[in-house]
Amino acid sequence: MDSTRLAWEQFVSRGVLDPAGVRPFVAMAWQRSAAAGCDARQAKARVLSSDDTMELLKGESALIDTASPFLSALSRAAGRERHAAMLGDRHGRVLKIVGDADTMADVNFPRAGSLLSEATAGANGIGTALAARCYVELVGPEHYIEGFHVFTCQGVPLLSPAGDPAGVLSMSVRRQETAAKVRDILVCATQATECELLAEQLSDRLSMPAPFDELVESLRLDVVHRINLARLQLEQAAHRIAAGLNTQETIQTAQQLVRKFRHAAS
């Protein structure tokens, strides 16, 4: 990553972007970060006040409850490696973190209430995933602010049933090998969380007061059953990854269950 570090130094010091030293999506993220006025020399992320953080968590409690099982699965997949599985809202504000003891005790690491949009924290796994609206991975100096250069971060935006950003799931680790190990789990966890959001919407709609319909109730229960199966497969995959076992078949099964769920929901 020496060429990327050099490209970063040139960009933040002189505003000169060397396209040969940085991946195109990272270059775009740096440019967005700079245009928003983000300070690349920050040591850590900015954080909301305690009162504002409590208000944020209260308002996003439904999303936190929905995503929490998948954050736990991501953390288990990382095992004893330094890591943090993170949930952010649609504005890039951190809602919850599940990680190893050392990371959770690190006062400089982002926590609930941290502002990780590109405008405040530059290119990172949460802000850039939201801005790009797709899976992203940033390694070391590909992060815009210097304090994040020790991390490899991945992120995937969460879409609501209407297709709008509802939040973001992200994984922050210290070693690229760990990032490669948990990548499929992160993508599956995102898809499953989106299915959970859809299941909640469908369940609410199908449970509205109306004349009892056995077919409708059967469909509602099928929706719940399918997403529970997908969640179980992800849990099993996470345990297998942590144990150093092959998870390809388990992950493929989870993805098939997600596809079947979406078909049934449709």
Secondary structure, DSSP 8 states (H G I E B T S, - for coil): -HHHHHHHHHHHHH----GGGS-HHHHHHHHHHHHTT--TT-SS--B--HHHHHHHHHHTHHHHHHHHHHHHHHHHHHTTSSEEEEEEETTSBEEEEEE-HHHHH-TTS--TTBB-SHHHH-S-TTHHHHHHTS-EEEEGGGSSSGGGTT-EEEEEEEE-TTSSEEEEEEEEES-HHHHHHHHHHHHHHHHHHHHHHHHHHHHHHHTSS-S--HHHHHHHHHHHHHHHHHHHHHHHHHHHHHTT---HHHHHHHHHHHHHHHHHH-
